[in-house]
Amino acid sequence: MIPVTKPFMPPLEEYQKLLQGVWEREHLTNNGPLVQELEQKLQDYLGVKNLLYLSNGTIALQIAIKALDLKGEIITTPFSYVATTSSIVWEGCTPVFVDIDLETLNLNPALIEEAITDSTTGILATHVFGNPCDIDAIQAIADKHGLKVIYDAAHCFGTKYKGKSVFSYGDVSTTSFHATKLFHTIEGGAVFTNDEDLQYRMSRMRNFGHAGPEHFDGVGINGKNSEFHAAMGLTNLNYIEDILQSRKEQCLRYDELLKGLIVRSIAVQEASCWNYSYYPIILESEEVALRVKKALEKNDIFPRRYFYPSLDTLGYVETEALKVSKDISRRILCLPLYVDLVKAQQQKIVEIIETNLIK
């Protein structure tokens, strides 16, 4: 079987070595030494000012919205994983969808201003498939209208924009370290900010508001993560350069194998260094996409309709249908991509695609 992705698994003995220390210390959670070590090593590796390690990427979004005290309407993208929208709704705000750019698949900045109302307090944009948004344009609009910016950078580990980690941009950036991501801690996520006061606020929010054993500084939630998850992150971090290089080589191989076929991928944002976290292909129609998907699955190859459906179709939101997002979501497939995917498997995948493009 060839799945759309597989988690990177480091050598078991290296992971067990860190777990031995957990057994000896009997410190399993609550900001343990491995969590602190992982936070520092990630800050150093990514070159970011502040990082808080959390239980998952959804909690990261919820904490970001709460810490920025966003109310009313938040402009966002319909082309993302459901957590981007559900976090807005969960925090009592209203998602206002703006359509996406046809080439990058990110939120289209040219459409943002017409969606701004007196109730708008923020913009929550996703760097889709690790491909940076038009960060400068979005920030200019936010500055003009006094809005806060959150980036859902769940796919962005290793991505850079203008020479800096993409996590460095926005009032808050969030990410996911879920097992499906190229860097994972089994479950996990993080928030990033350059604002020290905001960093302090989010650090309290992730731990029930604790500012000491018997003192609370504001409302909080349980957003912490454990020593076991941090141990996986620390072990995987030793292999991150190999993981990134492998993804790049596989994506470039797909580029070569698919050359000349009636498919396209995304246009990577200028001034960015992409991390090759996914390999999406956009086909001529939904009919072709479903036919290709079915043919691959018959051969035990499992691509994913990622992202489908467009989030403006969710039952708990009210919005007009967005033409580009709806169209792209119906005819996009993400192809298998993971460290031990081999050339022969990629060749087989592309041969099946080519055979089923025209009927």
Secondary structure, DSSP 8 states (H G I E B T S, - for coil): -B-S-------HHHHHHHHHHHHHHT--SSS-HHHHHHHHHHHHHHT-S-EEEES-HHHHHHHHHHHTT--SEEEE-SSS-HHHHHHHHHTT-EEEE--B-TTT-SB-GGGTGGG--TTEEEEEEE-GGG----HHHHHHHHHHHT-EEEEE-TT-TT-EETTEEGGGSSSEEEEE--TTSSS--SS-EEEE-S-HHHHHHHHHHTBTTEEETTEE-S---B----HHHHHHHHHHHTTHHHHHHHHHHHHHHHHHHHTTSS-B-----TTEE------EEE-S-HHHHHHHHHHHHHTTB--B-TT-S-GGG-TT------HHHHHHHHSEEE----TT--HHHHHHHHHHHHHHS--
